[in-house]
Amino acid sequence: MINLVELIADEDDCAFDQRCKFGHRVEGHAVYCHNEKWKDAPRKCRQTWYWGEGKKGYQDSDCPGYKPNPELLEQA
């Protein structure tokens, strides 16, 4: 599936810099999940970025498609 928002967004405003390796941030819009587990990927992520960090039941790691982003682990 093609995501029009990601296609037209400025490259400088996008990054795979989320806790989940599948999360692609489009600045000022949303984070899109690129996990091929979902038949409608890429789709908007509905985890921490959406609900706010720290709310019970809405942590990134609670998502069945979550995988830690190795690039963030290397920076820590």
C-alpha angles and dihedrals in degrees: 000000000000121000111211094198092057092045096054098037118106110259090232089060095055133072144155089233102128129115088253115065090224095056114108112188120213104193114242093007122055148299115261123208114226096186106135088212086086114073091213096050131178090052134149113281114238100193133091099330090056102042100030129261116285101025109135113253095016105084119131090240091059090069113099089222095052123127122169114254106246092203091061091047090054091052094052 
